[in-house]
Amino acid sequence: MAVLVTLLAVVVALLALLVAGVLRSHAEILRSLHDLGVDLDPSLPKRTTGSRT
């Protein structure tokens, strides 16, 4: 029984590490898009990047 509990703890720890890695990479992608001027929030008004004459 102790082996099963230890194995379960290891699996949960690995899954937590995987989720943390995915969240971190997703945050880096969103930060890069924000730096490029891409707004993904639909509630914000649209910005224009250039002027048309």
NUTILO-629796 format. One record per residue (C-alpha): residue in three letters; y, z, x; chain. Coordinates in Angstrom, 3 decimals. Last residue first. Layout:
N
<atom><res>ALA</res><yy>Y</yy><zz>Z</zz><xx>X</xx><chain>A</chain></atom>
...
end
This chain:
53
<atom><res>THR</res><yy>59.301</yy><zz>-45.763</zz><xx>-4.891</xx><chain>A</chain></atom>
<atom><res>ARG</res><yy>56.179</yy><zz>-43.681</zz><xx>-4.605</xx><chain>A</chain></atom>
<atom><res>SER</res><yy>56.204</yy><zz>-40.427</zz><xx>-2.706</xx><chain>A</chain></atom>
<atom><res>GLY</res><yy>53.095</yy><zz>-39.032</zz><xx>-1.104</xx><chain>A</chain></atom>
<atom><res>THR</res><yy>50.753</yy><zz>-36.087</zz><xx>-1.422</xx><chain>A</chain></atom>
<atom><res>THR</res><yy>51.020</yy><zz>-35.516</zz><xx>-5.150</xx><chain>A</chain></atom>
<atom><res>ARG</res><yy>49.903</yy><zz>-32.162</zz><xx>-6.409</xx><chain>A</chain></atom>
<atom><res>LYS</res><yy>47.992</yy><zz>-31.629</zz><xx>-9.655</xx><chain>A</chain></atom>
<atom><res>PRO</res><yy>48.782</yy><zz>-28.455</zz><xx>-11.555</xx><chain>A</chain></atom>
<atom><res>LEU</res><yy>46.434</yy><zz>-25.512</zz><xx>-10.972</xx><chain>A</chain></atom>
<atom><res>SER</res><yy>43.908</yy><zz>-24.568</zz><xx>-13.665</xx><chain>A</chain></atom>
<atom><res>PRO</res><yy>41.322</yy><zz>-27.022</zz><xx>-12.311</xx><chain>A</chain></atom>
<atom><res>ASP</res><yy>40.937</yy><zz>-25.034</zz><xx>-9.052</xx><chain>A</chain></atom>
<atom><res>LEU</res><yy>39.339</yy><zz>-27.367</zz><xx>-6.494</xx><chain>A</chain></atom>
<atom><res>ASP</res><yy>42.522</yy><zz>-28.040</zz><xx>-4.539</xx><chain>A</chain></atom>
<atom><res>VAL</res><yy>42.053</yy><zz>-30.470</zz><xx>-1.646</xx><chain>A</chain></atom>
<atom><res>GLY</res><yy>44.899</yy><zz>-30.194</zz><xx>0.843</xx><chain>A</chain></atom>
<atom><res>LEU</res><yy>42.922</yy><zz>-30.714</zz><xx>4.051</xx><chain>A</chain></atom>
<atom><res>ASP</res><yy>43.216</yy><zz>-27.004</zz><xx>4.866</xx><chain>A</chain></atom>
<atom><res>HIS</res><yy>41.803</yy><zz>-26.237</zz><xx>1.407</xx><chain>A</chain></atom>
<atom><res>LEU</res><yy>38.827</yy><zz>-28.502</zz><xx>2.095</xx><chain>A</chain></atom>
<atom><res>SER</res><yy>38.185</yy><zz>-26.698</zz><xx>5.376</xx><chain>A</chain></atom>
<atom><res>ARG</res><yy>38.381</yy><zz>-23.291</zz><xx>3.673</xx><chain>A</chain></atom>
<atom><res>LEU</res><yy>35.988</yy><zz>-24.459</zz><xx>0.952</xx><chain>A</chain></atom>
<atom><res>ILE</res><yy>33.501</yy><zz>-25.661</zz><xx>3.570</xx><chain>A</chain></atom>
<atom><res>GLU</res><yy>33.809</yy><zz>-22.411</zz><xx>5.531</xx><chain>A</chain></atom>
<atom><res>ALA</res><yy>33.247</yy><zz>-20.386</zz><xx>2.353</xx><chain>A</chain></atom>
<atom><res>HIS</res><yy>30.133</yy><zz>-22.419</zz><xx>1.572</xx><chain>A</chain></atom>
<atom><res>SER</res><yy>28.830</yy><zz>-21.770</zz><xx>5.079</xx><chain>A</chain></atom>
<atom><res>ARG</res><yy>29.370</yy><zz>-18.028</zz><xx>4.657</xx><chain>A</chain></atom>
<atom><res>LEU</res><yy>27.766</yy><zz>-17.922</zz><xx>1.224</xx><chain>A</chain></atom>
<atom><res>VAL</res><yy>24.722</yy><zz>-19.826</zz><xx>2.477</xx><chain>A</chain></atom>
<atom><res>GLY</res><yy>24.364</yy><zz>-17.506</zz><xx>5.460</xx><chain>A</chain></atom>
<atom><res>ALA</res><yy>24.664</yy><zz>-14.382</zz><xx>3.317</xx><chain>A</chain></atom>
<atom><res>VAL</res><yy>22.040</yy><zz>-15.757</zz><xx>0.920</xx><chain>A</chain></atom>
<atom><res>LEU</res><yy>19.634</yy><zz>-16.426</zz><xx>3.791</xx><chain>A</chain></atom>
<atom><res>LEU</res><yy>20.147</yy><zz>-12.961</zz><xx>5.269</xx><chain>A</chain></atom>
<atom><res>ALA</res><yy>19.511</yy><zz>-11.371</zz><xx>1.876</xx><chain>A</chain></atom>
<atom><res>LEU</res><yy>16.347</yy><zz>-13.469</zz><xx>1.526</xx><chain>A</chain></atom>
<atom><res>LEU</res><yy>15.156</yy><zz>-12.326</zz><xx>4.948</xx><chain>A</chain></atom>
<atom><res>ALA</res><yy>15.815</yy><zz>-8.676</zz><xx>4.071</xx><chain>A</chain></atom>
<atom><res>VAL</res><yy>13.954</yy><zz>-9.050</zz><xx>0.762</xx><chain>A</chain></atom>
<atom><res>VAL</res><yy>10.966</yy><zz>-10.591</zz><xx>2.560</xx><chain>A</chain></atom>
<atom><res>VAL</res><yy>10.940</yy><zz>-7.813</zz><xx>5.173</xx><chain>A</chain></atom>
<atom><res>ALA</res><yy>11.111</yy><zz>-5.121</zz><xx>2.490</xx><chain>A</chain></atom>
<atom><res>LEU</res><yy>8.255</yy><zz>-6.773</zz><xx>0.589</xx><chain>A</chain></atom>
<atom><res>LEU</res><yy>6.136</yy><zz>-6.833</zz><xx>3.737</xx><chain>A</chain></atom>
<atom><res>THR</res><yy>6.845</yy><zz>-3.164</zz><xx>4.356</xx><chain>A</chain></atom>
<atom><res>VAL</res><yy>5.943</yy><zz>-2.280</zz><xx>0.769</xx><chain>A</chain></atom>
<atom><res>LEU</res><yy>2.713</yy><zz>-4.272</zz><xx>1.016</xx><chain>A</chain></atom>
<atom><res>VAL</res><yy>1.792</yy><zz>-2.666</zz><xx>4.327</xx><chain>A</chain></atom>
<atom><res>ALA</res><yy>2.388</yy><zz>0.791</zz><xx>2.856</xx><chain>A</chain></atom>
<atom><res>MET</res><yy>0.000</yy><zz>0.000</zz><xx>0.000</xx><chain>A</chain></atom>
end
